[in-house]
């Protein structure tokens, strides 16, 4: 069943089932799904490659075997690398215990297999059937998953959008806050206040988070730590690994290994 038909049928019968799933290969679909919204909440599980999901004022990175959670009715877009494989899970917005805000979830092997199983069964099941009971267990387990810090706050403020675009195009750009202020005709102090107001972060922390998003995307596609450190403008691989470990609790290789499961 095509994704559009699946969501349409889910919307038409909003109380019939708890959740439905579908496997997605980017090679068979578009690598970019433009901004859209729908009645059910959506979980985007990354099985391979780099996947990002953009919602209002935030970009969420989905490392392999993590998932981004998008509450029902929230406008969002999905971007994936050419080698990406994903699983979409559509869930009733009334499902208990699931986050009310967009977030990235670390998915255990059990939950991953439950989601994949839901993508392999017919979507028109009875809630008293084995599939219905499986869906109930899956939702209960999903509500227990750990939230990962893999999102970048963004802003509609034109000056910050200019800076964000330039940094996204060239993350190795090491201009100081004073230099960026001169670029957008603001004082260093005024720009610092603007970044804090719009993103909730200092400029240095915000740029570091952008580096994490870029790094996770490249590492997920098979880039070496040395290549990523160079692309981000770090003076040494050690400096990049130190930043990564401080932010996510583990060095890159161990972090990705902790998320890695057979595809």
N, C-alpha and C positions, 0 to 999 in steps of 0.2 A: 504494500500500500504506500502511495506517495505521502510525503510528510504533510503536504497541504491538505490532503483528504483526511489524514489521520487527525489533525488538529480540528478540521471542520466537523468531523463526526463527533469528536470529543466535546466541542462547543455545543453541538445540537442536543446532546444527551449528557448534560453536566453532572448528573447524579447517578449515572448508570454504573460507572466503574471508578476505582480509586486512582489508578495510574495506567498509562500505556507507554510503550517504548518503541524505538526504532533505531536500527544501526545506520550510520552514515559514513560513506567513504567520500572524501573530497573529490577524488578522481571521477566519481559518478554524479557529483552535485557541484554547486558553485562554491568557490573558496571564500566568498563573502556573501553573507545574508544581510540585506539592507535593513534599516530600522523597521521594526514591526512590533506588534503586540497581540496577545490572545488571552482568552479567558483562563485556561489552565496555567499553573505555574510550570516552569521548565527547569530541568536539570540537564546541563551539558557536560557529559562525561568524556574526557579526553583519553583515548586509548593509545594513541601514537601521534607524534608531531606536536606542533605549537598551535594553540587555540587561545584566542582572546575574545572576550565579550564586552561590549561597550554599552553602558547605560548612562542615564543623565549624570554628568559630572564625575564619572568614574570609568576606568578601564580595568577589567579583571582578567588576569592571566590564569590559564588553566593548564598546569603542568600535567604530564601523563599520569593517569590514574588518580587525578583529582577531578573535581566537578565544580562548575559555577552554578549557583542557585539563583534563579530569576523569578520573583513572586509574580503571580498572575496579574495581567493588566499592565505590566511595566514595559514601556517601549525599550527595545534593545536591538543590537546588531551583533552578528557573529563573524569573526574572521579566523581563517585557518590556513596553515601552510599546505603546500601541495601534497605532502606525504601524510597528512592528518587522517586519522580515523576516530570517529566519535560515536557516542550513543546518546540520543535525546530521550529523556524521560519526561512525559507530561503528567502533572499531578493535580488533583483537585485542590483549589485554593483553600478549601476548608479542612484539609488534612492537618491533624493535630501535631503540634510539637515542632513544625518546620519553621525556619527563619522567616521573619516578616520583611527583612531587607536582603538585598543582593549580597552574596558572599561566595568565597571559594571554600569548598569542603574537601578535606582529605578523606579518601574513600578506602575502607578496609577491603581485603580480598573477598570477604563474605558479601558485603554490600555490592561490590563490583559484579560478582556473579549473579546476585539477585536482579540487578538492573539488566544485565545481559539476557537473563532468562525472560524477563518481562518483554524484551525486544523480540524474542523468538516465539512468543505465544500469540494467539489471536486476541485482538483488542476487545472483542465483545464477549467477555467472560461474565459469569455470575459471581457475586461477592461471596456466596456460600460454597463456591467451587474451590479445588486446590489452588488454582491461579489466584483467586480472590484472597485466599488465606496467605499465599505467598506475598501478594501485594501489601497486605497489612503488616506482615513481618518486616518487609523491606522499608516501609515508611517509618516504622518504629526504630529501626536501626539507623536510618538516615538522620533522624532527629538527634542521634548521639554522636555524629561525626564531628571531628575537630575542624575548626575554622582556621584557614591559612591566611597569612598576611601577604597576599599577592595581588593587591590592587593599587592603582594609581589615581588619586583624586585629580580631577580636571576641572576646568572652569570655562564659562562662556565669556568671561571678561576678555575683551579683544587683545589687550597687551599681553596677558598671560597666554592666550592662545598662540600669539606670534612666537613667544619664547618656547612654548611646549612643542610647536611644530618644528622649530629649528633644532631643538634638542633631540626630538624623535628622529629627525633626518640625520643628525650628526651627534650621537650621544657622547662622543669624545670631546665635544666642545667644552672647554674648561674656563670660559669667561667667568669672572667674579661677579658677585651681586652688584658691585659698583658699575662694572662694565655693562651688565645687562640693564641696569637702571639708565645709563647713558643711552643705550640702544633704544629704549622705549620712552625716553625723555622724562624720567622720574629720578628722584633722589634715591640713594641706597636705602634710606630709612623708610621712605614711602613704598618702595617696591617690596621691602621685607614685610611691611604691615599688610600689603595687598595679598601677597602669597599666603600669609598666615590666615587672613580672613577668608580667602577663597578655598583653600585646601586643608586648613587645619594643621599645616606643617610649616616648619622653617624652610627656606629656600634650599639649604643644603640637604635636608632630609627628603624633601620632595624630589630633588634631582637624583638622589641616591635610590629612591624608590623606582624612578623611571629606569635607572640602570638595572635594577633587579628584574623588572618586567622584560627588558630587552635581553638580559642574560638568560633568563629562564626560557624565553622563546628560542634563542639561538642554541642553547644547550639541549633543549628538547628535540631539535632538528639534527643533533649530532655534532655540533661545533665543539672544538676542544676548549678547555679552560684557557689555554694560552691565547687562542684566537679571540675569545670573548673579552679577555682582559685587555688585549690590544685594541679591539674595536671600541671599547668604552674609554680608552685613553688612560688606563692605569699605568703607572710607572713600572710596576712589576706584577707578576702573577700573584705573589704573596700578598700584595696590598689588596688585590681584588678578592682573593680567597678570605682575607680577614674581614672585609666589608660584608661579604656574602654570609659568612658564619655568624657575624654579629647580628645580622638582620634576621636570618632564618634558622639559626641554632646549629647548623651543620655546614661543613664545607660543601662545595658544589657536588662532587662525586658521591658523597655519602647522602646528601639530601635527595638527589635524583634516584639513588639506589633504594632509598627508603620508600620511594613512590613507585618503583619499577615492579611491574608484574608482567607475566607472559601476555602477549597481545592476543 
